[in-house]
């Protein structure tokens, strides 16, 4: 299963907070992490990549945000505008 989470209420998490989160994630046995694009902070993305955790990021609707999120190469991006996202992907 995939863990659906948000870090929105924890804007100022420390490195230790993220480490505890990823330890908890591992203990749950989840296969991937699903979160809102606003939670795709460097510490979250780096933590997922370091641990080979697939990321599913939602709902990415604005072009600048699509470019930023596509650059981290998540497993999945959810959007209301797939044509815009595909155009960004095709420009790579």
DRENKOLZA-647322 format. One line per 2 residues: for each residue x, y, z of N, C-alpha, C, O. Coordinates in steps of 0.05 Angstrom, whole numbers, padded with zeros to 5 digits, always signed. Layout:
<sites>
X:Y:Z:X:Y:Z:X:Y:Z:X:Y:Z ~ ...
</sites>
This chain:
<sites>
+00017:-00023:+00000:+00000:+00000:+00000:+00018:+00025:+00000:+00041:+00023:+00006 ~ +00006:+00047:-00007:+00019:+00073:-00007:+00009:+00089:+00017:-00014:+00089:+00023
+00028:+00103:+00030:+00021:+00120:+00052:+00014:+00148:+00042:+00030:+00160:+00028 ~ -00010:+00157:+00048:-00019:+00184:+00041:-00013:+00202:+00064:-00024:+00198:+00086
+00003:+00222:+00060:+00011:+00239:+00082:+00014:+00268:+00074:+00013:+00274:+00050 ~ +00016:+00285:+00093:+00020:+00313:+00088:+00039:+00324:+00109:+00039:+00315:+00132
+00055:+00343:+00101:+00073:+00356:+00120:+00065:+00385:+00124:+00079:+00401:+00136 ~ +00041:+00392:+00114:+00032:+00420:+00114:+00031:+00433:+00141:+00037:+00456:+00144
+00024:+00417:+00161:+00022:+00428:+00188:+00050:+00428:+00202:+00052:+00437:+00225 ~ +00070:+00419:+00188:+00096:+00417:+00200:+00117:+00430:+00181:+00136:+00418:+00172
+00112:+00456:+00176:+00129:+00470:+00157:+00158:+00473:+00166:+00176:+00476:+00150 ~ +00162:+00471:+00192:+00189:+00475:+00203:+00201:+00450:+00215:+00212:+00451:+00237
+00198:+00428:+00202:+00208:+00403:+00212:+00239:+00403:+00211:+00251:+00414:+00193 ~ +00250:+00391:+00231:+00280:+00389:+00232:+00289:+00364:+00218:+00272:+00347:+00210
+00315:+00362:+00214:+00326:+00338:+00202:+00318:+00313:+00218:+00311:+00293:+00207 ~ +00319:+00315:+00244:+00312:+00293:+00262:+00282:+00286:+00258:+00275:+00262:+00259
+00265:+00306:+00254:+00236:+00300:+00250:+00233:+00284:+00224:+00217:+00265:+00224 ~ +00247:+00291:+00203:+00245:+00276:+00178:+00255:+00248:+00181:+00244:+00229:+00171
+00277:+00245:+00195:+00288:+00218:+00200:+00269:+00201:+00215:+00265:+00178:+00208 ~ +00255:+00212:+00235:+00235:+00197:+00250:+00211:+00189:+00232:+00201:+00167:+00233
+00204:+00208:+00214:+00182:+00202:+00196:+00189:+00179:+00178:+00173:+00160:+00175 ~ +00213:+00179:+00166:+00221:+00157:+00148:+00225:+00131:+00163:+00220:+00110:+00152
+00233:+00131:+00188:+00235:+00107:+00204:+00206:+00096:+00208:+00202:+00072:+00206 ~ +00187:+00113:+00214:+00160:+00105:+00218:+00149:+00094:+00192:+00135:+00073:+00192
+00154:+00107:+00169:+00146:+00098:+00143:+00156:+00069:+00138:+00140:+00052:+00130 ~ +00181:+00064:+00143:+00193:+00038:+00139:+00180:+00017:+00157:+00175:-00005:+00149
+00174:+00025:+00182:+00161:+00006:+00201:+00133:-00002:+00192:+00124:-00024:+00197 ~ +00119:+00016:+00177:+00092:+00010:+00168:+00092:-00009:+00144:+00072:-00021:+00138
+00115:-00011:+00130:+00117:-00028:+00107:+00103:-00018:+00082:+00097:-00033:+00064 ~ +00099:+00008:+00080:+00087:+00020:+00057:+00106:+00018:+00033:+00130:+00017:+00036
+00095:+00017:+00009:+00110:+00015:-00016:+00118:+00042:-00027:+00138:+00044:-00041 ~ +00102:+00062:-00022:+00106:+00089:-00034:+00093:+00110:-00017:+00078:+00105:+00002
+00100:+00135:-00024:+00090:+00158:-00009:+00074:+00176:-00027:+00084:+00184:-00048 ~ +00050:+00183:-00019:+00032:+00200:-00035:+00028:+00226:-00019:+00019:+00226:+00004
+00034:+00249:-00032:+00031:+00274:-00018:+00026:+00297:-00037:+00032:+00296:-00061 ~ +00015:+00319:-00026:+00009:+00343:-00041:+00036:+00356:-00051:+00056:+00354:-00037
+00034:+00370:-00074:+00058:+00382:-00085:+00072:+00401:-00066:+00096:+00404:-00067 ~ +00056:+00415:-00050:+00068:+00435:-00032:+00086:+00422:-00010:+00101:+00436:+00003
+00083:+00396:-00007:+00100:+00381:+00012:+00125:+00370:+00000:+00141:+00357:+00014 ~ +00129:+00376:-00026:+00153:+00365:-00040:+00177:+00382:-00034:+00190:+00392:-00053
+00183:+00385:-00009:+00207:+00399:-00001:+00232:+00383:-00006:+00230:+00358:-00008 ~ +00255:+00396:-00007:+00280:+00382:-00012:+00284:+00359:+00007:+00292:+00337:-00001
+00279:+00363:+00033:+00284:+00341:+00053:+00266:+00317:+00047:+00275:+00294:+00051 ~ +00242:+00321:+00038:+00223:+00299:+00033:+00232:+00284:+00007:+00235:+00260:+00007
+00237:+00300:-00014:+00246:+00288:-00039:+00272:+00273:-00036:+00275:+00250:-00044 ~ +00292:+00286:-00022:+00318:+00273:-00018:+00315:+00248:+00000:+00328:+00228:-00005
+00297:+00249:+00020:+00293:+00226:+00037:+00281:+00203:+00022:+00289:+00180:+00026 ~ +00262:+00209:+00004:+00250:+00187:-00012:+00271:+00175:-00031:+00273:+00151:-00034
+00286:+00192:-00044:+00306:+00182:-00063:+00328:+00166:-00049:+00336:+00145:-00059 ~ +00336:+00175:-00026:+00357:+00161:-00010:+00348:+00133:-00003:+00364:+00114:-00002
+00321:+00130:+00002:+00310:+00104:+00011:+00296:+00089:-00011:+00283:+00069:-00006 ~ +00298:+00099:-00036:+00284:+00087:-00059:+00254:+00084:-00055:+00242:+00064:-00061
+00242:+00105:-00044:+00213:+00106:-00039:+00200:+00120:-00063:+00206:+00144:-00067 ~ +00183:+00106:-00078:+00169:+00120:-00100:+00150:+00142:-00089:+00138:+00139:-00068
+00149:+00164:-00104:+00133:+00187:-00096:+00110:+00191:-00116:+00114:+00189:-00140 ~ +00086:+00195:-00105:+00063:+00203:-00121:+00055:+00231:-00111:+00048:+00234:-00087
+00055:+00250:-00128:+00051:+00278:-00119:+00026:+00289:-00133:+00023:+00287:-00157 ~ +00009:+00301:-00117:-00017:+00311:-00126:-00021:+00340:-00117:-00004:+00350:-00102
-00040:+00353:-00124:-00051:+00358:-00150:-00036:+00382:-00162:-00038:+00404:-00152 ~ -00021:+00377:-00183:-00002:+00396:-00194:-00015:+00408:-00219:-00017:+00395:-00240
-00024:+00433:-00217:-00039:+00445:-00239:-00026:+00469:-00252:-00034:+00477:-00274 ~ -00007:+00482:-00239:+00005:+00506:-00251:+00032:+00498:-00264:+00047:+00482:-00254
+00037:+00511:-00287:+00060:+00504:-00303:+00087:+00506:-00288:+00103:+00487:-00290 ~ +00092:+00528:-00273:+00117:+00529:-00258:+00120:+00506:-00238:+00142:+00495:-00234
+00098:+00499:-00225:+00099:+00477:-00206:+00103:+00451:-00220:+00117:+00433:-00210 ~ +00090:+00448:-00243:+00093:+00423:-00259:+00123:+00419:-00266:+00133:+00397:-00264
+00136:+00441:-00275:+00164:+00439:-00282:+00181:+00430:-00258:+00198:+00413:-00261 ~ +00176:+00443:-00235:+00191:+00436:-00211:+00187:+00408:-00202:+00206:+00394:-00195
+00162:+00399:-00202:+00156:+00372:-00193:+00166:+00351:-00214:+00177:+00330:-00206 ~ +00162:+00356:-00239:+00172:+00338:-00260:+00202:+00334:-00258:+00212:+00312:-00264
+00216:+00355:-00249:+00245:+00353:-00247:+00255:+00334:-00226:+00277:+00324:-00227 ~ +00238:+00328:-00206:+00246:+00309:-00185:+00239:+00280:-00193:+00246:+00261:-00178
+00227:+00277:-00216:+00221:+00250:-00228:+00205:+00232:-00209:+00215:+00210:-00203 ~ +00182:+00241:-00200:+00165:+00223:-00184:+00154:+00200:-00199:+00153:+00201:-00224
+00144:+00180:-00185:+00131:+00157:-00198:+00106:+00166:-00212:+00099:+00156:-00233 ~ +00092:+00185:-00200:+00066:+00194:-00210:+00061:+00223:-00203:+00069:+00233:-00182
+00048:+00237:-00222:+00039:+00265:-00218:+00010:+00265:-00225:+00002:+00258:-00247 ~ -00007:+00275:-00206:-00035:+00278:-00211:-00040:+00307:-00218:-00030:+00325:-00205
-00056:+00312:-00239:-00062:+00339:-00248:-00090:+00339:-00261:-00100:+00319:-00271 ~ -00101:+00363:-00262:-00126:+00367:-00277:-00120:+00375:-00306:-00138:+00376:-00322
-00094:+00380:-00312:-00086:+00389:-00339:-00064:+00371:-00351:-00041:+00380:-00353 ~ -00071:+00347:-00358:-00051:+00328:-00368:-00037:+00338:-00393:-00014:+00332:-00398
-00052:+00353:-00410:-00040:+00363:-00435:-00016:+00382:-00429:+00004:+00380:-00442 ~ -00019:+00399:-00408:+00003:+00417:-00401:+00027:+00401:-00390:+00050:+00406:-00397
+00021:+00381:-00373:+00042:+00365:-00362:+00056:+00349:-00383:+00081:+00346:-00382 ~ +00041:+00338:-00402:+00054:+00322:-00423:+00072:+00340:-00441:+00093:+00331:-00449
+00064:+00365:-00445:+00080:+00383:-00461:+00107:+00389:-00446:+00128:+00391:-00459 ~ +00105:+00392:-00420:+00130:+00396:-00404:+00147:+00371:-00405:+00172:+00373:-00409
+00135:+00348:-00402:+00150:+00323:-00403:+00164:+00319:-00431:+00187:+00311:-00432 ~ +00149:+00326:-00452:+00160:+00322:-00479:+00183:+00341:-00486:+00198:+00336:-00505
+00185:+00363:-00471:+00207:+00382:-00476:+00234:+00373:-00464:+00254:+00385:-00470 ~ +00233:+00353:-00446:+00257:+00344:-00433:+00276:+00332:-00453:+00298:+00323:-00445
</sites>
